[in-house]
Amino acid sequence: MTASVATLTSSVLAGDLGPAPSTMSVTSAFWLHNTTRLPGAEVTYRNYYVLLRVGEVFGACSFEAGELDPSFCAEASGVPLDALISAAPLPVRIAALDAYLAAVEPHHIAAGAEEVVLPPGTPDVRARARDAAVAGLLDVQEGSKVALIGVVNPLVDAITSRGGICLPCDFNLSETASGLPVSRDMTEVIDAADAVVATGMTLSNGSFDVLVDRCREQEKPLAVYAQTGSAVIRSFLGSGVTALSAEPFPFSQFSSRPTSLYRYHCQDGVTRT
C-alpha cells in the first residue's frame, strides 16, 4: 500500500521501485504558460506547467502563477533526478517524481493501461473527447452526490447528465458554466459526497494526501484525471485511488493531431482495464 506522497518519495530515493534516481538525469526542462478559451465559453483557463524530460518520457506538474520562475530551466537540464526529487520547489519535486515513475514504467506499456486515442481536430473537439474519456471512469448512480475537485465544465455536465448531483470545488472559480456555486473547501464537498473526482493538480497544491486519506477513511471511490503527476497517482491505485485517466505530455491542448491518454480501473485492489 502506498500511504502518502512522502512515503512514495522515500521508496523512490531508496531505489526500492527501480534504478537509483541518481543514475537518471533530466535531458530537457520546460516552463510553460498557456491560456485557453474554447468557442462560446466565457472562462479563460490559465495554466502553468513544469516539464522534465527523462529518456522517452516527460514528468509534468501544473502550478499556480508565481510558484516557479522560468529561470529554473536554465540549470535543470543534466541534473540527476534524486537531487530534484529531494530538494526543489514542490512543482519540480512532483515533476521529477513523475518522470522517474514514468521512465520505470511508461504508460504506453504499463500493465492494466487502456489506451484512448484522442482524435485530431480543433481544441473543442479534442477537449470533448478527452472529457468523455474521463467521464467513462465514472459510475454515477441516479441521485448520488459527486464531489468534483478541480472544475472542468464538461465533467460537471457529465455528472449531471448521468443523474448525479455535482458538488464542485475549485480555488479559481466562483461558479460553474451551468451556474452551480463552487466551494473552496475540499473536505466539505468530500464529506458530503458519495464519490469523488479530482484533478492531478491536488499533487502540486499539497492537498493530495488529505484527499486520499479522507476517501480511504470514508470508503468513497476516488477517480483522478491527471496531466500533473499521472505516474505518481498511478502508484496509489488500490491505495485510495480507484480509477485514473492519465494524460502524459504532449497534452491534448498542445496538439491538433491524435494523442493518447491511458485509463486505469482498480477493483478489490487489482488494476483492470
C-alpha positions in Angstrom: 0.0 0.0 0.0 1.3 3.5 -0.9 0.5 5.5 2.2 1.4 9.1 1.1 3.5 11.1 -1.4 6.2 11.3 1.2 6.4 7.5 1.6 6.4 7.1 -2.2 9.2 9.6 -2.5 11.2 7.8 0.2 10.8 4.5 -1.7 12.0 6.1 -4.9 15.0 7.7 -3.4 15.9 4.4 -1.7 15.8 2.6 -5.1 13.0 0.3 -4.0 11.0 0.8 -7.1 13.6 0.6 -9.8 17.0 2.0 -10.7 18.5 4.6 -8.3 17.2 8.0 -9.4 20.8 9.3 -9.1 21.5 7.3 -12.3 18.8 9.1 -14.3 19.2 12.7 -15.4 17.0 15.4 -16.9 17.7 15.9 -20.6 15.3 18.8 -21.1 13.4 21.2 -18.8 10.4 23.2 -19.8 8.4 26.1 -18.2 5.1 26.6 -20.0 2.3 29.1 -19.7 -0.8 28.8 -21.8 -4.3 30.2 -21.8 -7.3 28.5 -23.4 -10.8 29.8 -24.1 -13.0 27.4 -26.1 -15.5 28.7 -28.7 -18.6 30.1 -26.9 -17.1 29.9 -23.5 -16.8 32.7 -21.0 -14.0 31.3 -19.0 -10.3 31.6 -19.9 -8.2 28.8 -18.4 -4.7 29.9 -17.4 -2.3 27.1 -17.0 1.4 26.9 -15.9 3.4 23.7 -16.2 6.9 22.5 -15.5 8.0 19.5 -17.7 11.1 17.4 -17.2 12.2 15.0 -19.9 14.0 11.8 -18.9 14.7 9.5 -21.8 11.5 8.9 -23.8 9.1 10.3 -21.1 8.1 13.6 -19.6 7.3 14.3 -16.0 4.7 17.0 -15.5 3.3 19.3 -12.9 1.0 22.2 -13.2 1.2 25.0 -10.7 -0.2 28.4 -9.7 1.1 31.7 -11.0 4.2 32.8 -9.3 5.2 29.5 -7.8 8.1 28.8 -10.1 10.2 31.2 -12.2 11.1 30.4 -15.8 14.8 30.8 -15.0 14.6 27.4 -13.2 15.0 25.8 -16.6 18.5 27.3 -17.2 20.2 25.0 -14.7 17.8 21.9 -14.6 19.0 20.0 -17.7 21.6 17.4 -16.8 20.6 17.3 -13.1 20.2 13.8 -11.6 16.6 13.1 -10.6 17.4 12.4 -7.0 18.6 16.0 -6.5 15.3 17.3 -7.8 13.1 14.8 -6.0 14.7 15.5 -2.7 15.3 19.3 -2.8 13.5 21.5 -5.2 10.3 23.6 -5.2 7.2 21.4 -4.8 6.1 21.5 -8.6 9.6 20.4 -9.6 9.7 17.6 -7.0 6.4 16.3 -8.3 7.5 16.6 -12.0 10.8 14.8 -11.1 9.0 12.0 -9.2 6.5 11.7 -12.1 9.4 11.5 -14.6 11.1 8.7 -12.6 8.0 6.6 -12.3 7.0 7.1 -15.9 10.6 6.2 -17.0 10.4 3.0 -15.0 7.0 2.0 -16.4 5.8 4.2 -19.3 2.0 4.4 -19.6 2.0 3.0 -23.1 3.4 -0.3 -21.9 2.0 -0.4 -18.4 0.0 -3.4 -17.2 -3.6 -2.5 -16.8 -3.5 0.6 -19.0 -6.3 1.1 -21.5 -5.2 3.5 -24.3 -7.7 6.0 -25.5 -6.6 7.8 -28.7 -8.0 11.3 -28.9 -9.0 12.3 -32.4 -7.4 15.1 -34.5 -9.2 18.3 -34.7 -9.9 21.7 -33.1 -9.3 22.3 -29.3 -13.0 22.0 -28.5 -13.3 18.6 -30.4 -10.3 17.2 -28.6 -11.4 18.6 -25.2 -14.8 17.0 -25.6 -13.2 13.6 -26.5 -10.8 13.9 -23.5 -13.6 14.7 -21.1 -15.8 11.9 -22.5 -12.9 9.5 -21.7 -12.6 10.8 -18.2 -16.4 10.6 -17.7 -16.2 7.0 -18.8 -14.4 6.4 -15.4 -17.5 7.5 -13.5 -20.1 5.1 -12.2 -22.7 7.7 -11.3 -26.0 6.5 -9.8 -29.2 8.4 -10.0 -29.3 11.0 -7.2 -25.7 10.3 -6.0 -23.6 13.2 -4.9 -20.2 13.5 -6.7 -17.5 15.9 -5.4 -15.6 17.4 -8.3 -12.2 18.7 -7.1 -10.9 21.0 -9.8 -13.7 22.2 -12.1 -13.9 21.2 -15.7 -17.3 22.2 -17.0 -17.8 19.2 -19.3 -17.3 16.9 -16.3 -19.9 18.9 -14.4 -22.3 18.2 -17.3 -21.3 14.6 -17.5 -22.1 14.1 -13.8 -25.5 15.8 -14.0 -26.4 14.1 -17.3 -26.0 10.8 -15.6 -28.4 11.8 -12.9 -25.8 12.7 -10.3 -25.6 15.8 -8.1 -22.3 17.6 -8.7 -20.5 19.3 -5.7 -17.8 21.4 -7.4 -14.7 22.7 -5.6 -12.0 25.0 -7.1 -9.7 27.7 -5.9 -10.1 29.8 -9.0 -13.9 29.8 -9.8 -17.0 31.0 -8.0 -19.5 29.1 -10.1 -19.6 26.6 -13.0 -20.7 27.4 -16.5 -24.1 26.0 -15.6 -24.4 28.3 -12.6 -23.6 25.8 -9.7 -21.8 27.5 -6.8 -18.2 26.4 -6.4 -16.9 25.7 -2.9 -13.3 26.4 -1.9 -13.4 23.8 0.9 -12.3 20.4 -0.4 -13.1 18.5 2.8 -16.6 19.9 2.9 -17.6 18.5 -0.5 -15.8 15.2 0.0 -17.7 14.7 3.3 -21.0 15.4 1.6 -20.3 13.2 -1.4 -20.9 9.6 -2.3 -18.0 9.6 -4.7 -15.1 11.9 -5.6 -13.5 13.0 -8.9 -10.3 15.1 -8.6 -7.6 16.6 -10.8 -3.9 15.7 -10.5 -3.2 19.3 -9.5 -4.0 18.2 -6.0 -0.4 17.0 -6.0 1.0 20.4 -6.8 -1.0 22.3 -4.2 -0.2 19.8 -1.5 -3.8 18.5 -0.9 -3.5 15.1 -2.5 -2.6 13.2 0.7 -5.6 14.8 2.5 -7.8 13.9 -0.4 -6.7 10.2 -0.5 -6.8 9.8 3.3 -10.3 11.2 3.5 -11.6 8.9 0.8 -9.9 5.9 2.4 -11.4 6.7 5.8 -14.9 7.2 4.4 -14.5 4.3 1.9 -15.5 6.5 -1.0 -14.5 5.8 -4.6 -11.9 8.3 -6.0 -11.3 8.8 -9.7 -8.5 11.1 -10.7 -7.9 12.8 -14.1 -4.3 13.8 -14.4 -1.9 15.7 -16.6 0.0 16.6 -13.5 1.8 13.6 -11.9 -0.1 10.9 -13.8 2.5 8.3 -13.0 2.6 9.4 -9.3 -1.1 9.0 -8.9 -0.9 5.6 -10.7 1.1 4.4 -7.7 -2.0 4.9 -5.5 -4.3 2.6 -7.5 -5.7 0.2 -4.9 -4.4 2.5 -2.1 -7.2 5.1 -2.2 -7.5 5.7 -5.9 -10.0 3.6 -7.7 -9.7 4.9 -11.2 -7.3 7.1 -13.2 -7.2 8.9 -16.5 -3.5 9.5 -17.1 -2.6 12.0 -19.9 1.1 12.2 -20.4 2.7 15.0 -22.4 2.0 16.2 -25.1 -1.3 17.1 -23.6 -4.4 17.4 -25.8 -4.4 21.2 -25.8 -0.8 21.3 -27.2 -1.5 19.3 -30.4 -4.1 19.1 -33.2 -3.1 15.6 -34.1 -4.0 12.3 -32.4 -2.6 11.9 -28.9 -3.2 9.2 -26.2 -4.4 9.1 -22.7 -4.5 5.9 -20.5 -7.3 4.8 -18.3 -6.8 2.5 -15.3 -9.5 0.9 -13.1 -9.0 -0.7 -9.7 -11.4 -3.2 -8.1 -10.6 -5.1 -4.9 -7.0 -4.0 -5.1 -6.5 -5.2 -8.7 -5.9 -2.9 -11.6 -8.1 -3.7 -14.5 -8.8 -2.2 -17.9 
